[in-house]
């Protein structure tokens, strides 16, 4: 199972002072050197953390494997086709949200999303759709020809340690199983941390976990290199 590290909140800290520290590029370099398999960055429409120069520097200067999270807008598609990241994850976006609150409703936007992702796939970008672990959404993703889905693990993460944990975990497990039957590759992310991420080892065939906030938070106390290695140790245990 691969680890993609979301470095959005390195940019959040940098932007708090409007200066250049901490460096997103240096953070990404440390992540890769510590064993992370790629870098994830969400270029939001309001540029609240990651900005355009960040993603182009990650792709062109650092030359690491880059997964660009983005909304399904004309502006973002134009940027993605110029940037040519290794992967794109299409996510819903709400200006008022603190973080992504849920998955795409593919069932209601099937034709729109099918047309949207076509030129990205034609350019060799690995496109994924960020969805809740719902069987209807998984089936809809398969119908429009996307190669990957990313399961939103937020509900499971919030339920971890409560009576609802197993219920939410089974939704993930069943959604992943259906996705594999339909020929989809499966990533997962959102809210995963050092306490709950071990459960992802129980889901057969997960390709990649995208984790950010918990790693950056731990890095404040232990350093980024150590935080990455600790997370890798957990997700590599079978």
VOPAGU-2260 file (C-alpha; in pm, 1 decimal, decimal comma):
REM VOPAGU-2260
SITE   aa  ch    i         X         Y         Z
SITE  UNK   A    0       0,0       0,0       0,0
SITE  UNK   A    1     141,6     336,3    -103,9
SITE  UNK   A    2     150,4     654,6     104,3
SITE  UNK   A    3      73,5     989,6     -53,7
SITE  UNK   A    4     140,5    1279,9     181,4
SITE  UNK   A    5     -86,8    1581,8     159,4
SITE  UNK   A    6     119,4    1892,7     231,1
SITE  UNK   A    7    -160,5    2151,1     216,6
SITE  UNK   A    8    -112,5    2254,2     577,8
SITE  UNK   A    9     254,2    2328,8     534,3
SITE  UNK   A   10     122,5    2596,7     297,2
SITE  UNK   A   11    -141,0    2698,3     553,8
SITE  UNK   A   12     133,9    2775,4     804,9
SITE  UNK   A   13     340,7    2957,5     544,2
SITE  UNK   A   14      47,5    3170,5     436,0
SITE  UNK   A   15     -32,7    3270,1     795,5
SITE  UNK   A   16     255,7    3516,9     776,5
SITE  UNK   A   17     242,5    3582,6     404,3
SITE  UNK   A   18     609,9    3494,5     370,7
SITE  UNK   A   19     809,6    3197,6     241,3
SITE  UNK   A   20     850,8    2975,4     547,1
SITE  UNK   A   21     798,6    2688,2     589,3
SITE  UNK   A   22     881,9    2582,2     234,8
SITE  UNK   A   23     632,5    2350,4      67,6
SITE  UNK   A   24     907,1    2222,2    -160,7
SITE  UNK   A   25    1144,1    2142,2     125,6
SITE  UNK   A   26     861,1    1966,6     310,3
SITE  UNK   A   27     783,1    1755,7       4,1
SITE  UNK   A   28    1151,1    1670,2     -37,2
SITE  UNK   A   29    1172,9    1546,5     321,3
SITE  UNK   A   30     857,3    1337,4     272,1
SITE  UNK   A   31     998,2    1166,1     -35,9
SITE  UNK   A   32    1338,9    1109,1     122,5
SITE  UNK   A   33    1166,4     954,9     425,5
SITE  UNK   A   34     992,7     700,0     203,4
SITE  UNK   A   35     661,7     855,4      99,1
SITE  UNK   A   36     556,3     741,7    -246,8
SITE  UNK   A   37     415,4    1072,3    -361,6
SITE  UNK   A   38     289,0    1418,1    -271,6
SITE  UNK   A   39     -74,7    1527,2    -272,3
SITE  UNK   A   40    -170,9    1894,5    -296,4
SITE  UNK   A   41    -519,6    2045,6    -317,8
SITE  UNK   A   42    -524,4    2356,2    -534,3
SITE  UNK   A   43    -845,4    2514,0    -411,1
SITE  UNK   A   44   -1033,1    2776,1    -607,4
SITE  UNK   A   45    -976,6    3031,4    -329,5
SITE  UNK   A   46    -604,3    2937,7    -296,1
SITE  UNK   A   47    -637,0    2924,5      82,8
SITE  UNK   A   48    -322,2    2713,7     118,4
SITE  UNK   A   49    -156,0    2560,2    -189,6
SITE  UNK   A   50    -105,3    2811,4    -473,2
SITE  UNK   A   51     -26,9    2769,2    -842,0
SITE  UNK   A   52     347,2    2814,7    -804,8
SITE  UNK   A   53     356,5    2535,3    -544,8
SITE  UNK   A   54     218,5    2269,4    -776,2
SITE  UNK   A   55     433,1    2373,7   -1072,0
SITE  UNK   A   56     744,1    2370,7    -851,6
SITE  UNK   A   57     655,1    2028,2    -715,0
SITE  UNK   A   58     613,7    1892,2   -1065,8
SITE  UNK   A   59     895,9    2067,6   -1248,9
SITE  UNK   A   60    1164,9    2133,4    -986,5
SITE  UNK   A   61    1131,9    1854,5    -733,9
SITE  UNK   A   62    1002,4    1611,0    -996,8
SITE  UNK   A   63     823,2    1397,0    -739,5
SITE  UNK   A   64     509,0    1196,4    -808,0
SITE  UNK   A   65     232,1    1454,7    -778,3
SITE  UNK   A   66    -136,2    1395,7    -710,7
SITE  UNK   A   67    -336,9    1713,3    -771,1
SITE  UNK   A   68    -665,6    1742,2    -584,2
SITE  UNK   A   69    -903,5    1979,4    -759,0
SITE  UNK   A   70   -1264,4    2072,8    -818,6
SITE  UNK   A   71   -1429,6    1992,4   -1152,1
SITE  UNK   A   72   -1405,2    2346,5   -1290,3
SITE  UNK   A   73   -1283,4    2483,0   -1622,2
SITE  UNK   A   74   -1000,9    2673,6   -1450,5
SITE  UNK   A   75    -868,3    2364,1   -1274,7
SITE  UNK   A   76    -888,1    2150,0   -1586,6
SITE  UNK   A   77    -687,0    2410,7   -1776,6
SITE  UNK   A   78    -421,1    2410,4   -1503,4
SITE  UNK   A   79    -409,3    2031,2   -1488,3
SITE  UNK   A   80    -364,1    2000,3   -1864,7
SITE  UNK   A   81     -73,7    2245,1   -1848,0
SITE  UNK   A   82      79,6    2095,9   -1533,8
SITE  UNK   A   83      29,1    1729,4   -1629,2
SITE  UNK   A   84      47,9    1587,2   -1276,9
SITE  UNK   A   85      91,3    1212,9   -1240,8
SITE  UNK   A   86    -257,3    1189,5   -1090,8
SITE  UNK   A   87    -566,0    1404,2   -1035,0
SITE  UNK   A   88    -830,5    1347,9    -771,4
SITE  UNK   A   89   -1156,4    1527,8    -849,1
SITE  UNK   A   90   -1320,8    1646,5    -528,2
SITE  UNK   A   91   -1629,8    1850,5    -439,9
SITE  UNK   A   92   -1550,4    2196,1    -312,0
SITE  UNK   A   93   -1741,6    2442,5     -97,3
SITE  UNK   A   94   -1585,1    2780,1     -20,0
SITE  UNK   A   95   -1731,3    2781,0     333,8
SITE  UNK   A   96   -1604,3    2437,4     435,5
SITE  UNK   A   97   -1299,0    2397,7     657,1
SITE  UNK   A   98   -1202,9    2076,5     480,2
SITE  UNK   A   99   -1368,0    1851,5     221,2
SITE  UNK   A  100   -1694,7    1743,4     379,0
SITE  UNK   A  101   -1804,3    1456,4     155,9
SITE  UNK   A  102   -1769,6    1278,7    -173,9
SITE  UNK   A  103   -1885,7    1365,8    -522,6
SITE  UNK   A  104   -2241,1    1283,0    -623,6
SITE  UNK   A  105   -2147,3    1098,1    -940,5
SITE  UNK   A  106   -2498,5     958,6    -988,5
SITE  UNK   A  107   -2636,5    1309,0   -1049,4
SITE  UNK   A  108   -2341,8    1436,1   -1256,9
SITE  UNK   A  109   -2247,9    1129,9   -1458,1
SITE  UNK   A  110   -2236,9    1287,3   -1804,5
SITE  UNK   A  111   -2070,8    1607,1   -1683,5
SITE  UNK   A  112   -1794,1    1418,1   -1506,0
SITE  UNK   A  113   -1749,3    1176,8   -1794,9
SITE  UNK   A  114   -1684,3    1467,5   -2031,5
SITE  UNK   A  115   -1468,3    1646,4   -1774,4
SITE  UNK   A  116   -1223,8    1363,2   -1709,7
SITE  UNK   A  117   -1185,2    1252,8   -2072,9
SITE  UNK   A  118    -910,4    1500,0   -2175,8
SITE  UNK   A  119    -723,2    1438,3   -1849,2
SITE  UNK   A  120    -716,3    1063,3   -1909,7
SITE  UNK   A  121    -613,8    1118,5   -2272,1
SITE  UNK   A  122    -307,4    1306,2   -2145,8
SITE  UNK   A  123    -203,4    1007,0   -1937,4
SITE  UNK   A  124    -311,3    1145,4   -1600,2
SITE  UNK   A  125    -436,8     885,2   -1351,1
SITE  UNK   A  126    -777,8    1029,0   -1264,0
SITE  UNK   A  127    -964,0     937,4    -947,0
SITE  UNK   A  128   -1301,3    1050,1    -815,4
SITE  UNK   A  129   -1337,9    1121,6    -444,4
SITE  UNK   A  130   -1655,0     947,0    -327,4
SITE  UNK   A  131   -1830,8     831,6     -15,0
SITE  UNK   A  132   -1827,9     452,9      36,4
SITE  UNK   A  133   -2164,5     409,8    -127,4
SITE  UNK   A  134   -2230,1     125,5    -372,7
SITE  UNK   A  135   -2434,1     344,8    -608,8
SITE  UNK   A  136   -2150,0     595,0    -633,4
SITE  UNK   A  137   -1896,2     318,3    -693,1
SITE  UNK   A  138   -2108,5     175,4    -973,7
SITE  UNK   A  139   -2155,1     519,0   -1128,1
SITE  UNK   A  140   -1777,5     575,1   -1123,1
SITE  UNK   A  141   -1723,5     249,9   -1310,2
SITE  UNK   A  142   -1985,3     347,0   -1567,3
SITE  UNK   A  143   -1808,5     668,8   -1666,9
SITE  UNK   A  144   -1475,3     496,2   -1719,6
SITE  UNK   A  145   -1259,2     644,1   -1446,2
SITE  UNK   A  146    -961,2     420,0   -1356,1
SITE  UNK   A  147    -946,8     506,2    -984,1
SITE  UNK   A  148   -1175,3     603,4    -700,2
SITE  UNK   A  149   -1067,4     744,9    -366,5
SITE  UNK   A  150   -1291,7     642,9     -79,3
SITE  UNK   A  151   -1375,4     917,9     167,3
SITE  UNK   A  152   -1274,6     778,1     507,3
SITE  UNK   A  153   -1407,0    1075,9     705,3
SITE  UNK   A  154   -1715,7     905,2     847,7
SITE  UNK   A  155   -1509,1     605,8     958,4
SITE  UNK   A  156   -1245,7     832,1    1114,3
SITE  UNK   A  157   -1506,9    1023,8    1311,9
SITE  UNK   A  158   -1670,6     699,6    1424,6
SITE  UNK   A  159   -1344,7     531,9    1526,1
SITE  UNK   A  160   -1359,3     418,2    1887,2
SITE  UNK   A  161   -1739,2     449,9    1902,3
SITE  UNK   A  162   -2023,1     202,4    1858,3
SITE  UNK   A  163   -2052,1     309,9    1493,1
SITE  UNK   A  164   -1693,7     223,1    1401,9
SITE  UNK   A  165   -1762,5    -122,0    1259,0
SITE  UNK   A  166   -2064,2      -1,4    1061,6
SITE  UNK   A  167   -1862,8     272,5     891,6
SITE  UNK   A  168   -1566,6      41,7     838,1
SITE  UNK   A  169   -1784,4    -218,1     665,8
SITE  UNK   A  170   -1908,5      48,1     424,6
SITE  UNK   A  171   -1548,8     108,5     319,7
SITE  UNK   A  172   -1472,0    -260,2     293,1
SITE  UNK   A  173   -1781,3    -336,5      84,9
SITE  UNK   A  174   -1731,2     -34,7    -141,6
SITE  UNK   A  175   -1371,0    -137,8    -208,5
SITE  UNK   A  176   -1476,4    -494,4    -282,4
SITE  UNK   A  177   -1738,4    -379,7    -534,1
SITE  UNK   A  178   -1492,6    -138,7    -695,0
SITE  UNK   A  179   -1243,1    -418,3    -752,6
SITE  UNK   A  180   -1513,3    -636,6    -905,4
SITE  UNK   A  181   -1593,6    -352,9   -1144,9
SITE  UNK   A  182   -1229,5    -311,7   -1243,8
SITE  UNK   A  183   -1154,3       2,8   -1045,0
SITE  UNK   A  184    -839,1      70,6    -846,1
SITE  UNK   A  185    -904,4     205,0    -498,4
SITE  UNK   A  186    -734,1     475,4    -294,0
SITE  UNK   A  187    -857,3     608,8      40,4
SITE  UNK   A  188    -814,9     913,0     258,5
SITE  UNK   A  189    -951,9    1183,1     486,3
SITE  UNK   A  190    -923,0    1192,5     863,6
SITE  UNK   A  191    -687,4     895,0     882,3
SITE  UNK   A  192    -436,4     917,5    1165,4
SITE  UNK   A  193    -187,4     714,9    1369,0
SITE  UNK   A  194    -462,9     557,4    1580,9
SITE  UNK   A  195    -707,3     446,3    1312,4
SITE  UNK   A  196    -502,8     390,9     996,2
SITE  UNK   A  197    -412,3      31,0    1088,1
SITE  UNK   A  198    -770,0     -68,1     997,5
SITE  UNK   A  199    -695,8       8,0     632,3
SITE  UNK   A  200    -476,8    -303,6     626,4
SITE  UNK   A  201    -797,2    -505,9     659,8
SITE  UNK   A  202    -930,6    -377,0     327,8
SITE  UNK   A  203    -802,6    -595,7      46,2
SITE  UNK   A  204    -633,7    -428,6    -246,9
SITE  UNK   A  205    -611,5     -65,9    -138,1
SITE  UNK   A  206    -362,9     101,7    -369,9
SITE  UNK   A  207    -277,8     425,0    -188,5
SITE  UNK   A  208    -363,9     619,0     125,7
SITE  UNK   A  209    -356,0     998,0     107,8
SITE  UNK   A  210    -288,7    1143,1     451,4
SITE  UNK   A  211    -199,7    1498,0     548,8
SITE  UNK   A  212    -325,8    1668,8     860,4
SITE  UNK   A  213    -225,1    1403,2    1112,6
SITE  UNK   A  214     125,5    1372,4     966,0
SITE  UNK   A  215     187,7    1747,5     959,4
SITE  UNK   A  216      47,4    1777,9    1313,0
SITE  UNK   A  217     278,6    1509,1    1447,6
SITE  UNK   A  218     573,0    1660,6    1261,5
SITE  UNK   A  219     549,2    1971,0    1480,5
SITE  UNK   A  220     660,8    1756,5    1774,5
SITE  UNK   A  221     872,0    1482,0    1616,7
SITE  UNK   A  222     994,4    1623,6    1287,2
SITE  UNK   A  223     859,2    1543,8     942,9
SITE  UNK   A  224    1102,9    1262,5     866,0
SITE  UNK   A  225    1003,8    1074,8    1181,4
SITE  UNK   A  226     631,3    1139,5    1126,7
SITE  UNK   A  227     648,1     990,2     776,2
SITE  UNK   A  228     843,8     684,8     886,6
SITE  UNK   A  229     605,7     618,6    1176,2
SITE  UNK   A  230     306,6     628,0     941,0
SITE  UNK   A  231     478,6     399,5     690,4
SITE  UNK   A  232     552,9     149,7     966,6
SITE  UNK   A  233     183,0     128,5    1050,2
SITE  UNK   A  234      47,5      96,8     698,1
SITE  UNK   A  235     311,3    -158,8     601,5
SITE  UNK   A  236     208,9    -399,0     876,9
SITE  UNK   A  237     -13,7    -674,5     744,2
